[in-house]
Amino acid sequence: MSDQPATALLSELDFEAVWVETPEALAAACAELEGADWLALDTEFIRESTFFPIPALVQLMAARDGELPGADGKTPRIFLIDPTVVPASEALKRLLGAEGPLKLLHACGEDMEVFLRWAGVAPTPLIDTQIAEGLTGGEASMGYQRLVERVVGVTVPKEETRSNWLKRPLSQAQCDYAALDVLFLPQVWSEQRDALLELDRMAWLEEDCRDPGSSGGATPDPEYWKRHRSLWKLSPRGLAAWQVLCDWREEQIRLRDVPRSRLLADAQLFGICERLPTNRFELAKVDGMHPPQIKRHGDTVLTLLKDVAMIDDSQLPRVPPSPLAPEWKNCMKRLKREVNVVAEAQQLKPEILGKRRDMEALVIADYEGEPLPLPQGWRGELLAARLAKALES
C-alpha cells in the first residue's frame, strides 16, 4: 500500500480525461466504447435540496477482459459526460442496457437512480465491486478508496467528494477525482473475479447484482414506515397515524421533489403520532414543529389524523414488541447465533448474510403470526431452515 500523499500520486498516473458536452462527442465516445468487454461506470450528482438526484457528471471507461487499462501501452481514456447539456443517446442506452458489455460500478445504489433519471435505463448486466468484495470474505460495505488501496496500492484522493459538481467549468482536481473513480474498477474486478471463481461464488454475486435495489425513487416506498426503530413506543392508533402520515409524505416529497426532512422530518412525524393532536394549537406543541410548517401542512395533517381517529379499535395495527423485552432479546440472540455460525463456516462477515433489520423483521413477523420473511436465494439455502427453527424454539 502506498504511503505517498494523493496529490503526488496524481502526477504518476497515466490516463486521459475526455470531456463530452455535445451529441457529436457522445456519439464518438459510444463508438469507442462499443467493443469493450467491460464498462467502468460512475456518476456525480447533487442531492442537497431535492428528493431526486440531479445528474451532474457521468464517467465511462472501456476495458477488455484480461487486459487492464494501460497494460497495452495505450493511455486509458475516460469519458466525462456532462448530463446537464447532453441527452442520453440511443447508442449510449444500448451500451448501458442488456445488449451492452458487463458494467462495473462500486456501491451503485444512487448511481442507478442517476442513470434512470438521465438516460431512462439502469445499467445491466452489472457487477457491484462493493458487493463482490463482501462475497470474497472481505469487509462488508468497503468504500472505493480503501478497496483501491487494498488491491492496487494507490491512494485515491477524496477531497472533491462534496464539491459542487454542477458548476462549470469543473476544476482539474474535480475532473481527476471523477476519472480516478472508474480507472481502477477493472483491476479491482479482475482480482475479485479470480477469488470468487476459486470460491465458486460467482452465482452468488450474479444473484446479488441482478437487482441492485433502486427504481429511481419514482414510486413511493410503501415500506418506508417500517424503518423507524422506535415504533414499539407508539400506541396502536399512533402506529396507524404513523403509517398514514408516512404514506402521505412519501407521495408529497416526490411531487414536490424535496427531501423528507424539508417537508416534515421523522422526529416531527413521530412526535405528532405520539401526541395525536386534534387542532393547530395542539400541533404547535409537538417538539420541533415550526409555524411555517404548520401553516403549509397543518390542515392536511389534522385531516389525516381525523381519519385515523375514526378507525375502529379492532382494525388498528398491532404494535411491534419492545426490543428491551427479554423475549425479543432472546429471539435476536438465537437468530444472530445462527447467522454467525454460518458466516464463520463460509468465512463471510455476518452482515453479508443477515442484517440486523432483516432479523428484526423476522422477530416481528413471528410475533404477529405472519409469514416469515426468510432469506431467499443462496442465503436462503444456507440460512432459512436454521432461522425458522431458531424462531420455533
C-alpha positions in Angstrom: 0.0 0.0 0.0 1.4 3.4 -1.0 2.3 5.9 1.7 2.6 8.8 -0.7 0.1 11.6 -0.5 -2.7 11.5 -3.0 -1.6 14.7 -4.8 1.8 13.2 -5.5 0.2 10.1 -7.0 -1.9 12.0 -9.5 1.1 13.1 -11.4 2.3 9.5 -11.7 -1.0 8.0 -13.0 -1.4 7.8 -16.8 -4.9 8.5 -18.1 -6.7 10.9 -20.3 -10.0 12.5 -19.3 -12.1 13.4 -22.3 -14.8 16.0 -21.8 -18.1 15.2 -23.6 -20.6 18.0 -23.9 -22.1 17.7 -27.4 -24.2 15.0 -29.1 -21.3 14.6 -31.7 -18.8 14.0 -28.9 -21.1 11.5 -27.2 -21.5 9.6 -30.5 -17.7 9.4 -30.9 -17.4 8.2 -27.3 -20.0 5.5 -27.8 -18.3 4.3 -30.9 -15.0 3.9 -29.0 -16.8 2.1 -26.1 -18.7 -0.3 -28.4 -16.1 -3.0 -28.5 -15.4 -3.2 -24.7 -15.8 -6.4 -22.7 -16.4 -4.3 -19.5 -17.5 -0.7 -19.0 -16.4 1.0 -15.8 -19.1 3.5 -14.7 -19.6 6.1 -12.1 -21.7 9.3 -11.6 -21.5 12.6 -9.7 -24.7 14.3 -8.6 -26.2 16.9 -6.3 -28.9 16.0 -3.7 -28.8 18.6 -1.1 -32.2 20.3 -1.5 -34.1 17.8 -3.7 -35.5 14.3 -3.3 -34.3 13.1 -6.7 -30.6 13.3 -7.5 -29.6 16.0 -10.0 -27.2 14.3 -12.5 -24.0 16.3 -12.8 -21.4 14.0 -14.4 -21.3 10.5 -15.9 -17.9 8.7 -16.2 -17.3 5.8 -18.6 -14.2 3.8 -19.4 -13.8 0.8 -21.6 -11.8 -2.3 -20.7 -11.1 -5.7 -22.1 -11.3 -8.9 -20.2 -7.7 -10.0 -19.2 -6.3 -6.7 -20.5 -6.2 -4.0 -17.8 -6.3 -0.4 -18.9 -2.9 0.9 -19.9 -1.3 -2.6 -20.0 -1.1 -2.4 -23.8 0.9 0.8 -23.6 -2.1 2.9 -24.6 -3.2 5.6 -22.3 -6.7 4.8 -20.8 -9.4 7.2 -22.0 -12.1 8.1 -19.5 -15.1 9.9 -20.9 -16.6 12.6 -18.6 -20.1 13.2 -20.0 -22.0 16.4 -19.0 -25.6 15.3 -18.5 -26.7 18.9 -17.9 -26.3 19.7 -21.6 -26.1 16.3 -23.4 -29.2 14.0 -23.5 -28.5 10.2 -23.4 -28.4 8.9 -27.0 -29.8 5.7 -28.2 -26.3 4.4 -28.7 -25.5 5.0 -25.1 -28.7 3.4 -23.9 -27.8 0.3 -25.8 -24.4 0.3 -24.2 -26.0 0.7 -20.8 -28.6 -2.0 -21.4 -28.6 -5.7 -21.6 -27.2 -5.6 -25.2 -24.1 -3.8 -24.0 -21.0 -5.2 -22.1 -20.7 -6.0 -18.5 -20.9 -2.8 -16.3 -18.6 -2.3 -13.3 -19.7 0.0 -10.6 -19.0 0.5 -6.9 -21.8 0.9 -4.3 -24.1 1.6 -7.2 -27.5 2.3 -5.5 -27.6 6.0 -6.0 -25.8 5.7 -9.4 -28.7 3.6 -10.6 -31.1 6.4 -9.7 -28.9 8.9 -11.7 -28.9 6.7 -14.8 -32.6 6.2 -14.6 -33.2 10.0 -14.2 -30.9 10.9 -17.0 -30.9 8.0 -19.5 -34.1 6.3 -18.6 -32.3 3.0 -18.3 -30.4 1.2 -15.4 -27.1 -0.4 -16.3 -27.4 -4.1 -16.8 -25.8 -6.6 -16.6 -23.6 -5.2 -13.8 -21.1 -6.0 -11.1 -21.0 -4.0 -7.9 -17.5 -4.3 -6.7 -18.6 -3.5 -3.1 -20.9 -6.5 -3.1 -18.2 -8.6 -4.7 -15.7 -7.6 -2.0 -18.0 -8.8 0.7 -18.6 -12.2 -1.0 -14.8 -12.8 -1.3 -14.8 -12.7 2.5 -13.7 -9.1 2.7 -15.1 -6.2 4.6 -18.8 -5.5 4.1 -19.6 -2.1 2.6 -16.0 -1.3 1.9 -15.5 2.1 0.3 -13.9 2.6 -3.1 -10.8 4.4 -1.7 -10.0 1.6 0.8 -10.7 -1.1 -1.9 -8.3 0.6 -4.3 -5.7 0.8 -1.6 -6.0 -2.9 -0.9 -5.9 -4.1 -4.5 -3.8 -1.5 -6.3 -1.8 0.1 -3.5 -2.8 3.6 -4.7 -4.4 6.3 -2.5 -7.3 7.9 -4.3 -8.0 11.5 -3.2 -11.4 12.2 -1.8 -11.2 16.0 -1.3 -13.7 16.7 -4.1 -16.4 14.3 -2.8 -18.6 17.1 -1.5 -17.7 19.8 -4.1 -20.2 21.5 -6.4 -20.4 19.1 -9.3 -22.9 21.4 -11.2 -20.5 24.3 -11.6 -19.0 24.8 -15.0 -16.2 24.5 -15.8 -15.2 21.8 -13.4 -11.8 22.2 -11.9 -8.9 20.0 -12.9 -9.0 18.4 -9.4 -12.7 17.6 -9.9 -12.0 16.0 -13.3 -9.1 14.0 -12.0 -11.2 12.8 -9.0 -14.1 11.8 -11.3 -11.7 9.9 -13.7 -10.0 8.0 -10.8 -13.4 6.8 -9.6 -13.5 4.4 -12.6 -9.8 4.0 -13.6 -9.2 1.1 -11.1 -12.5 -0.7 -11.4 -11.3 -3.2 -14.0 -8.2 -4.1 -11.9 -10.3 -4.5 -8.8 -12.9 -6.6 -10.5 -10.2 -8.8 -12.1 -8.8 -9.8 -8.7 -12.3 -10.2 -7.2 -13.4 -12.4 -10.0 -10.5 -14.8 -9.6 -11.2 -15.1 -5.9 -14.9 -15.7 -6.5 -14.3 -18.3 -9.1 -11.9 -20.1 -6.7 -14.6 -20.0 -4.0 -17.3 -21.0 -6.5 -19.4 -17.9 -5.6 -20.0 -16.3 -9.0 -23.6 -17.4 -8.9 -24.0 -15.6 -5.5 -22.6 -12.4 -7.0 -24.8 -12.6 -10.1 -27.9 -13.1 -7.9 -27.0 -10.1 -5.6 -26.2 -7.8 -8.6 -29.4 -8.8 -10.5 -31.5 -6.3 -8.5 -29.3 -3.5 -7.1 -32.3 -2.1 -5.2 -33.2 1.1 -6.9 -36.1 2.0 -9.2 -35.1 5.6 -9.4 -37.3 6.5 -6.4 -40.2 7.5 -8.7 -42.6 5.1 -6.9 -43.5 5.9 -3.3 -42.0 3.4 -0.9 -44.9 1.6 0.9 -42.4 0.0 3.4 -40.7 3.2 4.5 -42.8 3.5 7.7 -41.3 0.2 8.9 -37.8 1.6 9.1 -38.2 3.6 12.3 -36.6 1.8 15.2 -39.0 3.1 17.9 -42.4 2.1 16.6 -42.8 -0.1 19.7 -43.2 3.2 21.7 -46.4 4.2 19.9 -50.0 3.3 20.7 -51.9 1.2 18.2 -53.6 4.4 17.0 -50.3 6.3 16.9 -48.9 3.5 14.8 -51.8 3.7 12.4 -51.2 7.5 12.2 -47.5 6.9 11.5 -48.3 4.7 8.6 -50.8 7.2 7.1 -48.5 10.2 7.6 -45.5 8.3 6.1 -47.5 7.3 3.1 -48.7 10.9 2.6 -45.2 12.2 2.9 -43.7 9.6 0.5 -46.2 10.8 -2.1 -45.6 14.5 -1.5 -41.8 14.6 -1.5 -41.9 13.1 -5.0 -44.4 15.5 -6.2 -42.5 18.5 -4.7 -39.0 17.0 -5.3 -37.8 17.9 -1.8 -36.1 15.8 0.9 -38.2 14.2 3.6 -36.9 16.5 6.3 -37.8 19.5 4.2 -41.4 18.5 4.3 -41.6 17.0 7.8 -38.7 15.2 9.5 -39.1 11.8 11.0 -38.8 13.2 14.5 -41.6 15.7 13.8 -43.9 13.0 12.4 -43.1 10.7 15.3 -43.9 13.4 17.8 -47.2 14.0 16.0 -48.1 10.3 16.3 -47.2 10.3 20.0 -49.5 13.3 20.8 -52.2 12.8 18.1 -53.2 16.5 18.1 -56.7 17.4 17.1 -56.1 21.1 16.3 -53.4 23.6 15.3 -52.8 24.6 18.9 -52.0 21.1 20.0 -50.0 20.5 16.8 -47.9 23.6 17.7 -46.9 21.9 21.0 -45.2 19.0 19.1 -41.4 19.3 19.6 -39.7 20.7 16.5 -42.8 21.9 14.7 -42.3 25.4 13.1 -45.1 27.9 12.3 -44.4 27.8 8.5 -44.8 24.0 8.5 -48.0 24.2 10.4 -49.3 26.9 8.0 -48.4 24.8 4.9 -49.2 21.3 6.1 -51.2 21.6 9.4 -54.7 21.3 7.9 -53.7 18.2 5.8 -52.0 16.5 8.8 -55.0 17.2 11.1 -57.4 15.8 8.4 -55.4 12.6 8.1 -55.3 12.3 11.9 -59.1 12.8 12.0 -59.5 9.9 9.6 -57.2 7.7 11.8 -59.3 8.7 14.8 -62.3 7.1 13.1 -60.7 3.7 12.7 -62.3 1.0 14.8 -60.1 -0.3 17.6 -60.3 -3.8 16.2 -58.8 -2.6 12.9 -55.8 -0.9 14.4 -52.3 -2.4 13.7 -50.6 -4.3 16.4 -47.6 -2.5 17.9 -44.3 -4.4 17.5 -42.7 -5.8 20.6 -40.2 -3.8 22.6 -36.6 -4.6 21.8 -35.9 -4.2 25.5 -38.2 -7.2 26.4 -36.4 -10.4 27.4 -38.3 -12.4 24.7 -37.2 -10.0 22.0 -33.6 -10.1 23.1 -33.5 -13.9 23.4 -35.0 -14.3 20.0 -32.5 -11.9 18.4 -29.7 -13.7 20.1 -30.8 -17.1 18.7 -31.0 -15.6 15.2 -27.6 -13.9 15.4 -26.1 -17.1 16.7 -27.3 -19.0 13.6 -26.1 -16.2 11.3 -22.7 -16.1 13.0 -22.3 -19.9 12.8 -22.9 -20.0 9.1 -20.9 -16.9 8.4 -17.9 -18.4 10.2 -18.2 -21.6 8.3 -18.4 -19.7 5.0 -15.7 -17.2 6.0 -18.0 -14.3 5.5 -18.8 -11.3 7.6 -22.1 -11.9 9.4 -23.7 -8.7 7.9 -23.2 -10.2 4.4 -25.5 -13.0 5.4 -28.1 -11.2 7.5 -28.5 -7.6 8.5 -30.0 -6.6 11.9 -33.0 -5.1 10.2 -33.7 -8.5 8.5 -33.6 -10.3 11.8 -35.8 -7.8 13.4 -38.3 -8.2 10.6 -38.3 -12.0 11.3 -39.0 -11.4 15.0 -41.9 -9.0 14.3 -43.4 -11.3 11.7 -43.2 -14.2 14.2 -44.8 -12.0 16.9 -47.6 -11.0 14.5 -48.2 -14.6 13.3 -47.5 -13.5 9.8 -45.5 -15.5 7.1 -41.8 -15.2 7.9 -39.7 -13.1 5.5 -37.0 -15.7 5.4 -33.9 -15.1 3.2 -34.2 -16.3 -0.4 -31.7 -17.5 -3.0 -28.3 -18.6 -1.9 -28.8 -17.0 1.6 -32.0 -19.0 1.9 -30.2 -22.2 1.1 -27.7 -21.6 3.9 -29.9 -19.9 6.5 -33.7 -20.2 6.0 -34.2 -23.6 7.8 -31.9 -22.6 10.6 -33.6 -19.3 11.2 -37.1 -20.8 11.1 -36.0 -23.5 13.6 -34.5 -20.8 15.9 -37.8 -19.0 16.0 -39.7 -22.1 16.8 -37.7 -22.7 19.9 
